[in-house]
């Protein structure tokens, strides 16, 4: 049986302050936890025997067999599954992101946990290994973000920094810096590189003006057919998928 103190501890990890204080985060779900176990150090894992039987040796510091009501008491999900894990926060370095050699995503003020998690999942799909976020983005280890990544955090590192300082450094390195704007050049006709920084702006305001100043390649996602009345804008995760897909299509064509 899961103790009241452990339930309280797990529930406290909904708070970013507590996650940072204890150096851990929560992941839930049969496939999500299984995908993350090989890549993160697991402090605590609570699961039903049926799930454990499918996993073999489970590398957790503390392993608890869950009673029927244990996981629902600690879970952040509306419909809890068979396993909940507390993982240690990773030690990622922003220096590992090399936009001079690879495509790196930069998220400017993305505050919706679902959007951030979906973008991380998209990055994994398109082979983008580093995402850099402004400090006002949602926290990558928020339980809602972790859930929305569907295990992509096993392959994608997310870093937080001051956007202006970071981009000023990249401009000095002659890094291509892309951004999406309504007055940009047609994504499908403009020249794209297989490296650089792709900036995606916040849900409500887009790319802030202080960040826009560093963009040296402005892109536009055209609607179809041209000049037809459409919605004002695309969801940021959808827009990210479209742009990343075109970058990768060009890379394949270039061989």
N, C-alpha and C positions, 0 to 999 in steps of 0.2 A: 504493500500500500504506500502511495506517495504521501509523505508527511506534509503537514500544513506549512512548515517552514520552507520546504522545497517548492511548494506551490507558490508561496509568496515571493520567493526568490525569482522563479521563472516569470511570474507575472510582472515583476518590477522591471524586467528587461524590455518591456515595451517602451521604456524611457531611454532616450539617447544618453542622458546623464548617467543612468545606471549601467548601460552597456559599456560606456567608456570607463566607468569606475571599476567594474569587475573584469573588463577586458574580454567580454563574451557577447554572443548573439544567439538568437533562437532560429531554428529551421524546423519545419514540420512537413509531414507527408511521406508516404512510402517511397516514392521514386526520388523525391528531392533529397531526402536525407541519405539514401543509398548513393546518389550521385556525388554528394559532397564529402562523404566519409573518407575517401582516399586523398582528399586535398586539404582538409582542415583537421586540426587537432580537436578531438571531441572530449569535453569535460564531463558531460552527463548525457546519457541516452536512456529514454524511457520508451518501452515498446511492448506490444503484445507478443506472446510466444509464437504466434503464427507468422509474424513478420521476422522475428529473430531466426526462425527456422530456415528462412530463405537466404540468409546472409553469410553463414559460416562464422568465422572469427570476426568479432566486432571490436574495432580499436577504440574503445571508450574508457576513460579513467574510472567512471562509475556507470554501471549498467544495472537498470532496474526493470523488472518485469511488471508491466502495467496491469492493474485490475481494470475491470470494465469501465469504471468512472474516473480513473486517474487522469488520463490524457484530457478529457473534456474540461476538467477542473483547471488545468494549467494552460490549455490551448488558447491561441488568439484567433482560431478559425471558427467559422459558423458551423462547419461540418468537419470536426476533427477526424484524422485518419488513425493509423495504427502505431505511429511513432512520432516522438518529439525529441529533438536533440539540442543541446547547448554546446556551441562550438566556440573556440577561442578566436578572437579577432586576429586576422593575419597581419604580418608586417610587410606591407607593400611600399615600394619606393617610386616616387614620380620620376626619378632619374631613369627607371627602366623603360619608360615610354620614349621612343625614338622617332619622332615625326619626320626626321630627315630620311628615314629608311622605311617607314611603315605608315599606314593610315591610322590616325588617332582621332577619336571623337572628343569634342569639347562641348559640354552641356552648360549653358548659361541660364541659371535660375530655374531649372526644371524642378518644380515643387510637388507635383503629384506622384505619390509612391508607385501607382500603377504604371504611369508613363515611364518613370525611371527604370522599373523592373523590366518592362517590355523592351526598352531600348538596350538594356544589358543583354537580354535574350537575343535581340537582333544583332548586336555586335558579335556575339558568339557565333551566330549562324553565318555571318559574313567574314569571319576570321579576323575580327578586330580585337586585339588583346588588351588594349588600354583605353579607358575612358577617363577624361579629366573633367572635374566638376568645379564650378564656382562654389564658394562657401555657402551660398544661400540655396543650393540644391537640396532636395530631400536626402536624408541619410541612407546610404546604401544598405545598412544593416537594420533598418526599420523592418519589423516582421512582415509588413505588407510588401515592401520592396523585395525582400528575400523570396517571398512566396511567388511574386510575379516573375522572377527571373527563371523559374522552373529548372533550377540547377545550373544555369549559365555562369554563376559565380565560381564554379569549378574551373573556369577557363578564362574569365575576364577580370582584370584588376581595375579598381575604381579609385581615383586619387582626387583630393580636394586641394584647391589652391586659390590664390588671388589671381583672377583672370588677366587683369591688365599687366601685372608684373610678369606672369608666365608668357603671355603673348608678345610682350615687348622683347623678351629674350629670344623667342622664336623668329620674330621679324629680323632681328640682328643676325640670325643664322640663315636668312634667306629662305625660310620655310614657306611653302605655299599654304595660305590660310583661306579656307573656303567658308562662305556663309550663305544662307538662303534669304532672299529678299524679293519683294514684288517687282522691283526694278532691276533685277539681276539678269544675267545672260542665260539663255535657254540651256538647261541642264543637258539636253540631248544633243546639242550642237557645239557646246563649248569644249575646250580642251581640258581633260582631267588627268591628273597624275596618279600614280599608284602609291604615293606617300603624301604626307602633309597633315594638316589639322582641318577637320570638318566641324564647324560650330553650328549647333542647333540651339535656338533661343527658347525662352520661357513660353508657357502655354498662353498667357494673356498679352504679353508685350513683345515677344520675339527677342531678337538680339539687342541688348542695351547699347546705347550710343557710345559709351566708353569702350566697349568691346568691338563694336562695328568699325571703329577707327583702324583696327589692326587687320581687317579683312582685305586681302589683296586680290581675291577672286570671288566675285559676287555671282551667285547662281539663282535661277528661278525655275520652279517646277511648273511647266505649262499645263493648263487644263485642256480638255479635249471635248469638242472641237474648239479651235481658237475663237476668242471673242464671244463665246456663248456665256450667258449669265450663269454663275455657279455660286457655291458657298464661298464665304469670304476667305476661308483659310482651311488648311488641313490640320488634323491632330498632329502634334509634334512627333509622336512615335510612328505614325503613318508616313509623315514626311521623311523621317530618318530612314525608314525602310526603303522608300523610293530612291533616295539619293545614294544610299549605300549599295543598293542593287546595281545602279548605273555605274558607280565607281568599279565595282567588281566585274561587271560585264566588260568594261573597257580593258581592265587588266587581263582578262581572259583573251580578248581579241588581240591585245598587244603581244601575247605569248609569254 
